[in-house]
Structure formats: structure tokens, C-alpha cells
Amino acid sequence: MIRYRHMLRWLGIVVVLALLPAGCAIEGGVPNSAATPSPAPIGQAPTRAAAATATPPAETWTVGLLDQPRTLLPYQASISSARTAAPVAELLFPSPVLSFNYGYTGTGVLERIPSFENGDAAARKADVYLDDAGSITTTVTQIITQVDQLVVTFHWNPKLRWSDGQPVTADDSVFAYESAKAAPLSAEISDRLSQVVAYERVDDHTTRATLRPDFTSPTYFLSYWTPLPRHLLASTPPEQRFGGEFARKPVGYGPYALESRDERQIVLRRNPYYFGPPPPAERAVLAFSPNIELMRAGLLNGNIDVAAADRPTAELMPALDQDQSAGHLRAIYLPNPNWEHIDFNLDVPDLQDVRIRHAIALGTNRAAMAQALFAGHVPVLQSWVLPGQPEAAPADQLARYEYNPDEARKLLDDAGYKATDTGMRASADGITLTFTLLTTESTPVRQQISQLFQNDMKAIGIDVQVQALPPDELFSPDGPLFQRQFDLVLFGWSASSDPGGLLLWSCTAIPSPDNNFTGDNFSGWCKRDANRAIREAVTSLDAEKRAAAYLRQQQLWTQDLPVLPLFQRLSVVLVAPGVQGPQPDALAPITWNIGAWKHTRP
């Protein structure tokens, strides 16, 4: 599984993302010729092609967004910037494989998604050296063995054209790989590069990835490199290709091409060389607002057709609900992949007692938090695998912690911390049960969570002191998180179609001097059976073994509870009356099927 090594920021959320998630139904994908979108099972998505309609299409779609991306490429420096850029980047550089509904689907950029069944993926035997501990090494030793090595072939659509009319070839995909290798944009790209032994051109429209001999993942089909135009960028220094002027105003191969951009909007025009059915609307305008209230006003006055935001406030939701009841707009709420949690540092003696961790969980009114922050539109999480992911364990097979402050108090009594006259709990020798909770400053949602958590803990006799730090300080390699110098810490992670988990929960992922303080197992949780389970879950190509391993790992995780999962963040999509076709998704950008949007108004 790709490494979760470095923490990324999205709206102040630290996100840890597996870049090679596991697939569901991947064969076939979405035919470009499909017409009207319809509900699809996990792993498949409706078409993004133009919808057949009896009503005239809009000449321009105006999409309201909060944050304008600096660059518009499919390669970004962080998950936060990738999510910000995605609504535009998907129109310029359609994803070869689109993450949708916590599954995967084809888009027509590749002729098909590689699989063992269609022959585009294969395992071959490779000779490797082993060190004295039996681990694969690049150093020549006297011990040689054979292991399986994955080789994945990608067939690019020969109809692909850049918006300047030049053909997209396999060389452009190899060029993107070479550019990333010469100047890695992020730690995640470096991790991707480390998994590839070779990425090469087979013919004009075929590339092949040879993966590292010791690397196996069910998402081998994501080892492609989205093309960049060699004919335009070959003379540009590698370090400028991802962040220079081209990245701000790129030439792509999608349904739209860049026409202009300024501080308030990005204007795209229909790409005459697009390989698929041309989108009905001549233009797409991405309009940027400083807040959701202004986007709402834009929808109500007819200036915006669709708006999408990841930062709705509970205060705004009643107004949106009233707008919807009056027929002025549609408000669609969906939990997004970013989720909040509180980590316990298991090096802290009191937190090594599972009764205290369980008491904290039982004494935290997570449902009330979700109601206060998101008006109940997000569920309380029972595990670190999100409910939308196929690998999520059934709730009735996990240890659960419904709000029960009386049971929490009983557990604290059993752990030797009795209530005092002040209401706070103390041990027999008078030591008060006190913890410090670290979190990020300038993050309103976290400030609210911290206050509510502090109140809940006070109610059961635990004194929690909140300390908010700048994100750069909290998540620095020499900061308190990676150095594991904390009691409790509140931050967020971001999920993808695949849960991953190796760099979150394996024993070797505990940051320490031995691994140069890398890995994201900040709680320090190490359990032999759970370690074995997560390794099998992440690397197994057998679907049944993988599912069983994820179930076992989640069962052990919820029993030990090294981390208290809270809830996902909330996204909202606003759709103007008479607009049909948008299909909001937690992972895919709102524009993913813009070719199927239509007006039903005369």
C-alpha cells in the first residue's frame, strides 16, 4: 500500500490518504456513448457524456466554488490542493480511472481498466536478494529468491487529442512520469515513484508499468501517469512543469479548454478536439465566492447553476432547507471523505489502561457533536473504515461505544480514579486525571469539537486542557505529533476508495528514531494479530482474504480503541431549479459528468 507518510492539509484538516486505493467493479467502466445518467452500483458510475434531451441545452454552465486553485493540473502538491483543483482539472484532464462512490470506473481515456482477467495485468517471477533478516534488499547478497512482480499494461484511447489539436500519445504519459521523477511535487508522488521499477512506452498508445518486486496492491491498475504534453513542455525545466505558467493555464485533452482566468472566475470553452461526444454547453464558468452565503445568493438570483462547498455551517442549513421547501433550489448534503478523530498516545501510562480509553469513548457525546456542527447530516463513526467503503465492517460485528456517561464513570472507578469533592477524578494518591488535547488553531470545527469534548470529559470527572497549535507546528516532522509528545490529539484524515491502513496501523508505522519518525501510527498501537491482519488486507489480491483481514483488523482495533473516531465532515451541493443531471459524490468532483447536465426549463 502506498505510504501515508506525510500529513496534508485541507481547510486546516490534516489528511492522510492512500494513493493506491482498492477497486470494486473495475472492468468495463463507463461507455462514452451512454446517454442519461442513472443510479449506479458501487464501483461503477453513470456516463459523463452528453445527455439526449428535448429541451435546449444551456449555452453556459456556471458552477460556484469557494476556493480558486493556483494550478489546474492533475498533479498537485497536497490532497487539499488536489481537491480544490479537481472541479477544473477534471474538465481539462479527465481521470483515466475515476474514483466514484468509493469505487472506480473508466472514463474512456483508457480503452479499458487493466485487470488479470483481461490480460493487461500479470504477475511474473523476479529474482531478488534477501538480507540476513530475510527482507528484500537492493544490495547484492548471497541469498537469492524468486517473488511475484506485477506488470501492468495501459491502452490509451487513440482518439485522445490535446486542445491544440496534437495527438496524445504514450510518450506524453511517459513524459509525465519522467517529469515527476525529475522533480517530485510531493511526498505522495515520491511514494508512487518508489513503487515503480520502470514505466515505459510500448507503442504509440500503450504504456507499461513494472512494479517493485515486493509491492502488491489490489489497485495495481492505478499505476499509470496522466499524460502531460511533451511537445509543449519538453524545453521547460522539470521543476517548473508542475508550478509554472503552463500549470496555471494548461492545455488538456478534456471536454473543455481554458479560455481565460482572473481572480474571480475561470472560463472554459468547448474543446473541438475532445475524443468523446461534445458537451452540450459551449462554455463552463467556475465562479469563486468567499463564502457559501454568496453562492446561495448567486443561485437564488439566477447567476449560478450549481454550487459545491466543503464548509457548510450549521447556522446556514435552516435557510437552505427553507429555500428547498420553497422550491428555490435543491440542497444535497453528503458526508465527505475527510473525517475527524482523537488519537490516544499509548505511551502515556493512564492511556495504556483500556478502561480509561473506553470511558473517554463512552463519555463523549459524538452524536450531539455531529448534530451541533452538521445538523445531524453525518453519522457517528464506529471504525476508521468509512461507511461508504466496501471494506467497512458491519456495525454489529464491532465493539461500539454509544454515549453512556454512567458506564464511563463506572469504568473510571474500576480503573482507580474516584470522584473528588471538586467533581474531578483522582487516584488513591491524589493524582488528578488530567490530559492535554492538542489540535489545530484557526479551524472553527475543531474549536467547537474541542469545547464539546472538554465539557463531556468534565461531566465524567476528567480534566482536559485544550492547546491549539499552528498546523505547520503540529504536523512538523519534529513536532509533537510525529515525535509522539502528546496525550490526546484531534485532527483529520481523508479517505479514498481504498481504506489502505498499512502506514496507519502497522507496528513499523509508529514514528520513532528507528524509522526516522515516519509513519502515521501516532497512537503507537502495535498488536501482533492486528499487524498481520492489516498487512494481509492491504496487500492481498484475493478479495475474500482481503475482506476477512479488514474485518479482523477492525474488530481488534475497536476493542483496543487506540483512536476515537468521531464523524466525517460535510459537503453541500446546491442546484438551481430546472437543472438536472448533477450527481454529487464524496470523491468525484461536482463537474465529473457535466456533459449530462441539462435545463428542463423552457
Disulfide bonds with the S-S distance in Angstrom:
Cys507-Cys526 2.00
